[in-house]
């Protein structure tokens, strides 16, 4: 699970639900966060 390694340093809340739900959510979470980490959205400048 390469994507899981990419997000191990993040302090994410524990997933709850059935084994199947947790497995699905873990896979989705890891994939989305790994993709976001590899290609983060552009930062916007805040105007004060």
PDB file of N, CA, C and O in Angstrom:
ATOM      1  N   UNK A   1       0.843  -1.182   0.000  1.00  0.00           N
ATOM      2  CA  UNK A   1       0.000   0.000   0.000  1.00  0.00           C
ATOM      3  C   UNK A   1       0.884   1.239   0.000  1.00  0.00           C
ATOM      4  O   UNK A   1       1.157   1.810   1.056  1.00  0.00           O
ATOM      5  N   UNK A   2       1.311   1.637  -1.128  1.00  0.00           N
ATOM      6  CA  UNK A   2       2.208   2.778  -1.299  1.00  0.00           C
ATOM      7  C   UNK A   2       1.559   4.078  -0.857  1.00  0.00           C
ATOM      8  O   UNK A   2       2.230   4.921  -0.261  1.00  0.00           O
ATOM      9  N   UNK A   3       0.266   4.267  -1.133  1.00  0.00           N
ATOM     10  CA  UNK A   3      -0.418   5.505  -0.756  1.00  0.00           C
ATOM     11  C   UNK A   3      -0.465   5.681   0.753  1.00  0.00           C
ATOM     12  O   UNK A   3      -0.354   6.806   1.241  1.00  0.00           O
ATOM     13  N   UNK A   4      -0.625   4.604   1.497  1.00  0.00           N
ATOM     14  CA  UNK A   4      -0.679   4.684   2.949  1.00  0.00           C
ATOM     15  C   UNK A   4       0.607   5.214   3.542  1.00  0.00           C
ATOM     16  O   UNK A   4       0.580   5.949   4.530  1.00  0.00           O
ATOM     17  N   UNK A   5       1.722   4.853   2.957  1.00  0.00           N
ATOM     18  CA  UNK A   5       3.020   5.329   3.428  1.00  0.00           C
ATOM     19  C   UNK A   5       3.133   6.839   3.229  1.00  0.00           C
ATOM     20  O   UNK A   5       3.748   7.524   4.047  1.00  0.00           O
ATOM     21  N   UNK A   6       2.559   7.356   2.173  1.00  0.00           N
ATOM     22  CA  UNK A   6       2.660   8.777   1.861  1.00  0.00           C
ATOM     23  C   UNK A   6       1.937   9.662   2.873  1.00  0.00           C
ATOM     24  O   UNK A   6       2.217  10.857   2.960  1.00  0.00           O
ATOM     25  N   UNK A   7       1.008   9.086   3.638  1.00  0.00           N
ATOM     26  CA  UNK A   7       0.223   9.905   4.566  1.00  0.00           C
ATOM     27  C   UNK A   7       0.394   9.507   6.021  1.00  0.00           C
ATOM     28  O   UNK A   7      -0.343   9.997   6.876  1.00  0.00           O
ATOM     29  N   UNK A   8       1.343   8.634   6.326  1.00  0.00           N
ATOM     30  CA  UNK A   8       1.493   8.164   7.704  1.00  0.00           C
ATOM     31  C   UNK A   8       1.869   9.279   8.670  1.00  0.00           C
ATOM     32  O   UNK A   8       1.590   9.170   9.864  1.00  0.00           O
ATOM     33  N   UNK A   9       2.488  10.337   8.191  1.00  0.00           N
ATOM     34  CA  UNK A   9       2.898  11.434   9.068  1.00  0.00           C
ATOM     35  C   UNK A   9       1.736  12.356   9.445  1.00  0.00           C
ATOM     36  O   UNK A   9       1.899  13.208  10.318  1.00  0.00           O
ATOM     37  N   UNK A  10       0.584  12.210   8.819  1.00  0.00           N
ATOM     38  CA  UNK A  10      -0.556  13.072   9.112  1.00  0.00           C
ATOM     39  C   UNK A  10      -1.323  12.557  10.330  1.00  0.00           C
ATOM     40  O   UNK A  10      -1.422  11.348  10.542  1.00  0.00           O
ATOM     41  N   UNK A  11      -1.853  13.458  11.109  1.00  0.00           N
ATOM     42  CA  UNK A  11      -2.635  13.104  12.292  1.00  0.00           C
ATOM     43  C   UNK A  11      -4.114  13.123  11.916  1.00  0.00           C
ATOM     44  O   UNK A  11      -4.807  14.122  12.115  1.00  0.00           O
ATOM     45  N   UNK A  12      -4.585  12.001  11.368  1.00  0.00           N
ATOM     46  CA  UNK A  12      -5.961  11.912  10.893  1.00  0.00           C
ATOM     47  C   UNK A  12      -6.848  11.233  11.935  1.00  0.00           C
ATOM     48  O   UNK A  12      -6.372  10.394  12.699  1.00  0.00           O
ATOM     49  N   UNK A  13      -8.136  11.590  11.971  1.00  0.00           N
ATOM     50  CA  UNK A  13      -9.029  10.941  12.922  1.00  0.00           C
ATOM     51  C   UNK A  13      -9.199   9.456  12.587  1.00  0.00           C
ATOM     52  O   UNK A  13      -9.085   9.046  11.432  1.00  0.00           O
ATOM     53  N   UNK A  14      -9.469   8.677  13.609  1.00  0.00           N
ATOM     54  CA  UNK A  14      -9.689   7.246  13.434  1.00  0.00           C
ATOM     55  C   UNK A  14     -11.008   7.023  12.702  1.00  0.00           C
ATOM     56  O   UNK A  14     -12.015   7.661  13.006  1.00  0.00           O
ATOM     57  N   UNK A  15     -10.988   6.118  11.742  1.00  0.00           N
ATOM     58  CA  UNK A  15     -12.205   5.783  11.006  1.00  0.00           C
ATOM     59  C   UNK A  15     -13.017   4.780  11.819  1.00  0.00           C
ATOM     60  O   UNK A  15     -12.455   3.922  12.500  1.00  0.00           O
ATOM     61  N   UNK A  16     -14.341   4.892  11.744  1.00  0.00           N
ATOM     62  CA  UNK A  16     -15.218   3.974  12.452  1.00  0.00           C
ATOM     63  C   UNK A  16     -16.205   3.376  11.466  1.00  0.00           C
ATOM     64  O   UNK A  16     -16.462   3.939  10.402  1.00  0.00           O
ATOM     65  N   UNK A  17     -16.750   2.237  11.832  1.00  0.00           N
ATOM     66  CA  UNK A  17     -17.726   1.551  10.997  1.00  0.00           C
ATOM     67  C   UNK A  17     -17.398   0.076  10.935  1.00  0.00           C
ATOM     68  O   UNK A  17     -16.592  -0.424  11.719  1.00  0.00           O
ATOM     69  N   UNK A  18     -18.022  -0.617  10.004  1.00  0.00           N
ATOM     70  CA  UNK A  18     -17.747  -2.036   9.830  1.00  0.00           C
ATOM     71  C   UNK A  18     -16.366  -2.209   9.204  1.00  0.00           C
ATOM     72  O   UNK A  18     -15.779  -1.244   8.713  1.00  0.00           O
ATOM     73  N   UNK A  19     -15.849  -3.429   9.220  1.00  0.00           N
ATOM     74  CA  UNK A  19     -14.545  -3.686   8.590  1.00  0.00           C
ATOM     75  C   UNK A  19     -14.561  -3.280   7.120  1.00  0.00           C
ATOM     76  O   UNK A  19     -13.594  -2.722   6.603  1.00  0.00           O
ATOM     77  N   UNK A  20     -15.651  -3.565   6.476  1.00  0.00           N
ATOM     78  CA  UNK A  20     -15.766  -3.236   5.056  1.00  0.00           C
ATOM     79  C   UNK A  20     -15.763  -1.716   4.843  1.00  0.00           C
ATOM     80  O   UNK A  20     -15.092  -1.219   3.938  1.00  0.00           O
ATOM     81  N   UNK A  21     -16.511  -0.979   5.673  1.00  0.00           N
ATOM     82  CA  UNK A  21     -16.560   0.472   5.560  1.00  0.00           C
ATOM     83  C   UNK A  21     -15.193   1.101   5.836  1.00  0.00           C
ATOM     84  O   UNK A  21     -14.760   2.003   5.119  1.00  0.00           O
ATOM     85  N   UNK A  22     -14.528   0.620   6.870  1.00  0.00           N
ATOM     86  CA  UNK A  22     -13.211   1.157   7.216  1.00  0.00           C
ATOM     87  C   UNK A  22     -12.207   0.855   6.113  1.00  0.00           C
ATOM     88  O   UNK A  22     -11.392   1.709   5.764  1.00  0.00           O
ATOM     89  N   UNK A  23     -12.261  -0.357   5.562  1.00  0.00           N
ATOM     90  CA  UNK A  23     -11.360  -0.706   4.466  1.00  0.00           C
ATOM     91  C   UNK A  23     -11.568   0.188   3.260  1.00  0.00           C
ATOM     92  O   UNK A  23     -10.604   0.648   2.649  1.00  0.00           O
ATOM     93  N   UNK A  24     -12.820   0.434   2.917  1.00  0.00           N
ATOM     94  CA  UNK A  24     -13.138   1.299   1.783  1.00  0.00           C
ATOM     95  C   UNK A  24     -12.678   2.728   2.060  1.00  0.00           C
ATOM     96  O   UNK A  24     -12.033   3.352   1.218  1.00  0.00           O
ATOM     97  N   UNK A  25     -13.011   3.241   3.241  1.00  0.00           N
ATOM     98  CA  UNK A  25     -12.655   4.624   3.578  1.00  0.00           C
ATOM     99  C   UNK A  25     -11.139   4.813   3.655  1.00  0.00           C
ATOM    100  O   UNK A  25     -10.627   5.858   3.255  1.00  0.00           O
ATOM    101  N   UNK A  26     -10.432   3.831   4.156  1.00  0.00           N
ATOM    102  CA  UNK A  26      -8.973   3.900   4.237  1.00  0.00           C
ATOM    103  C   UNK A  26      -8.366   3.986   2.840  1.00  0.00           C
ATOM    104  O   UNK A  26      -7.451   4.772   2.598  1.00  0.00           O
ATOM    105  N   UNK A  27      -8.875   3.186   1.941  1.00  0.00           N
ATOM    106  CA  UNK A  27      -8.385   3.189   0.560  1.00  0.00           C
ATOM    107  C   UNK A  27      -8.662   4.525  -0.117  1.00  0.00           C
ATOM    108  O   UNK A  27      -7.786   5.086  -0.776  1.00  0.00           O
ATOM    109  N   UNK A  28      -9.871   5.030   0.043  1.00  0.00           N
ATOM    110  CA  UNK A  28     -10.234   6.311  -0.569  1.00  0.00           C
ATOM    111  C   UNK A  28      -9.403   7.437   0.042  1.00  0.00           C
ATOM    112  O   UNK A  28      -8.865   8.279  -0.677  1.00  0.00           O
ATOM    113  N   UNK A  29      -9.302   7.447   1.355  1.00  0.00           N
ATOM    114  CA  UNK A  29      -8.542   8.495   2.051  1.00  0.00           C
ATOM    115  C   UNK A  29      -7.079   8.505   1.600  1.00  0.00           C
ATOM    116  O   UNK A  29      -6.532   9.557   1.271  1.00  0.00           O
ATOM    117  N   UNK A  30      -6.466   7.347   1.589  1.00  0.00           N
ATOM    118  CA  UNK A  30      -5.051   7.259   1.214  1.00  0.00           C
ATOM    119  C   UNK A  30      -4.836   7.711  -0.226  1.00  0.00           C
ATOM    120  O   UNK A  30      -3.893   8.447  -0.516  1.00  0.00           O
ATOM    121  N   UNK A  31      -5.704   7.271  -1.118  1.00  0.00           N
ATOM    122  CA  UNK A  31      -5.564   7.657  -2.522  1.00  0.00           C
ATOM    123  C   UNK A  31      -5.745   9.145  -2.751  1.00  0.00           C
ATOM    124  O   UNK A  31      -4.971   9.764  -3.481  1.00  0.00           O
ATOM    125  N   UNK A  32      -6.766   9.724  -2.128  1.00  0.00           N
ATOM    126  CA  UNK A  32      -7.033  11.152  -2.313  1.00  0.00           C
ATOM    127  C   UNK A  32      -5.932  12.010  -1.701  1.00  0.00           C
ATOM    128  O   UNK A  32      -5.479  12.974  -2.319  1.00  0.00           O
ATOM    129  N   UNK A  33      -5.500  11.664  -0.493  1.00  0.00           N
ATOM    130  CA  UNK A  33      -4.460  12.453   0.153  1.00  0.00           C
ATOM    131  C   UNK A  33      -3.116  12.316  -0.558  1.00  0.00           C
ATOM    132  O   UNK A  33      -2.365  13.286  -0.659  1.00  0.00           O
ATOM    133  N   UNK A  34      -2.813  11.120  -1.048  1.00  0.00           N
ATOM    134  CA  UNK A  34      -1.567  10.931  -1.785  1.00  0.00           C
ATOM    135  C   UNK A  34      -1.594  11.742  -3.081  1.00  0.00           C
ATOM    136  O   UNK A  34      -0.592  12.350  -3.459  1.00  0.00           O
ATOM    137  N   UNK A  35      -2.746  11.749  -3.760  1.00  0.00           N
ATOM    138  CA  UNK A  35      -2.870  12.527  -4.991  1.00  0.00           C
ATOM    139  C   UNK A  35      -2.762  14.014  -4.693  1.00  0.00           C
ATOM    140  O   UNK A  35      -2.116  14.746  -5.442  1.00  0.00           O
ATOM    141  N   UNK A  36      -3.382  14.472  -3.615  1.00  0.00           N
ATOM    142  CA  UNK A  36      -3.329  15.875  -3.242  1.00  0.00           C
ATOM    143  C   UNK A  36      -1.913  16.288  -2.851  1.00  0.00           C
ATOM    144  O   UNK A  36      -1.455  17.377  -3.194  1.00  0.00           O
ATOM    145  N   UNK A  37      -1.229  15.403  -2.127  1.00  0.00           N
ATOM    146  CA  UNK A  37       0.145  15.687  -1.715  1.00  0.00           C
ATOM    147  C   UNK A  37       1.063  15.780  -2.931  1.00  0.00           C
ATOM    148  O   UNK A  37       1.962  16.621  -2.968  1.00  0.00           O
ATOM    149  N   UNK A  38       0.843  14.926  -3.921  1.00  0.00           N
ATOM    150  CA  UNK A  38       1.673  14.925  -5.124  1.00  0.00           C
ATOM    151  C   UNK A  38       1.390  16.138  -6.001  1.00  0.00           C
ATOM    152  O   UNK A  38       2.276  16.606  -6.716  1.00  0.00           O
ATOM    153  N   UNK A  39       0.159  16.651  -5.951  1.00  0.00           N
ATOM    154  CA  UNK A  39      -0.224  17.759  -6.805  1.00  0.00           C
ATOM    155  C   UNK A  39      -1.158  18.685  -6.025  1.00  0.00           C
ATOM    156  O   UNK A  39      -2.355  18.733  -6.309  1.00  0.00           O
ATOM    157  N   UNK A  40      -0.624  19.421  -5.044  1.00  0.00           N
ATOM    158  CA  UNK A  40      -1.483  20.264  -4.205  1.00  0.00           C
ATOM    159  C   UNK A  40      -2.118  21.400  -5.001  1.00  0.00           C
ATOM    160  O   UNK A  40      -1.566  21.859  -6.001  1.00  0.00           O
ATOM    161  N   UNK A  41      -3.289  21.847  -4.539  1.00  0.00           N
ATOM    162  CA  UNK A  41      -3.920  22.971  -5.230  1.00  0.00           C
ATOM    163  C   UNK A  41      -3.073  24.226  -5.079  1.00  0.00           C
ATOM    164  O   UNK A  41      -2.327  24.358  -4.109  1.00  0.00           O
ATOM    165  N   UNK A  42      -3.182  25.146  -6.027  1.00  0.00           N
ATOM    166  CA  UNK A  42      -2.388  26.382  -5.924  1.00  0.00           C
ATOM    167  C   UNK A  42      -2.818  27.184  -4.704  1.00  0.00           C
ATOM    168  O   UNK A  42      -3.992  27.203  -4.333  1.00  0.00           O
ATOM    169  N   UNK A  43      -1.855  27.837  -4.099  1.00  0.00           N
ATOM    170  CA  UNK A  43      -2.162  28.680  -2.943  1.00  0.00           C
ATOM    171  C   UNK A  43      -2.697  30.014  -3.433  1.00  0.00           C
ATOM    172  O   UNK A  43      -2.255  30.547  -4.452  1.00  0.00           O
ATOM    173  N   UNK A  44      -3.635  30.528  -2.704  1.00  0.00           N
ATOM    174  CA  UNK A  44      -4.167  31.843  -3.044  1.00  0.00           C
ATOM    175  C   UNK A  44      -3.586  32.870  -2.084  1.00  0.00           C
ATOM    176  O   UNK A  44      -3.302  32.568  -0.925  1.00  0.00           O
ATOM    177  N   UNK A  45      -3.419  34.054  -2.572  1.00  0.00           N
ATOM    178  CA  UNK A  45      -2.892  35.125  -1.740  1.00  0.00           C
ATOM    179  C   UNK A  45      -4.033  35.762  -0.968  1.00  0.00           C
ATOM    180  O   UNK A  45      -5.076  36.089  -1.533  1.00  0.00           O
ATOM    181  N   UNK A  46      -3.829  35.929   0.299  1.00  0.00           N
ATOM    182  CA  UNK A  46      -4.828  36.599   1.106  1.00  0.00           C
ATOM    183  C   UNK A  46      -4.537  38.092   1.098  1.00  0.00           C
ATOM    184  O   UNK A  46      -3.393  38.519   1.255  1.00  0.00           O
ATOM    185  N   UNK A  47      -5.572  38.860   0.915  1.00  0.00           N
ATOM    186  CA  UNK A  47      -5.407  40.304   0.949  1.00  0.00           C
ATOM    187  C   UNK A  47      -5.964  40.820   2.259  1.00  0.00           C
ATOM    188  O   UNK A  47      -7.075  40.465   2.652  1.00  0.00           O
ATOM    189  N   UNK A  48      -5.200  41.649   2.929  1.00  0.00           N
ATOM    190  CA  UNK A  48      -5.618  42.179   4.231  1.00  0.00           C
ATOM    191  C   UNK A  48      -6.214  43.532   4.087  1.00  0.00           C
ATOM    192  O   UNK A  48      -6.623  44.135   5.079  1.00  0.00           O
TER     193      UNK A  48
END
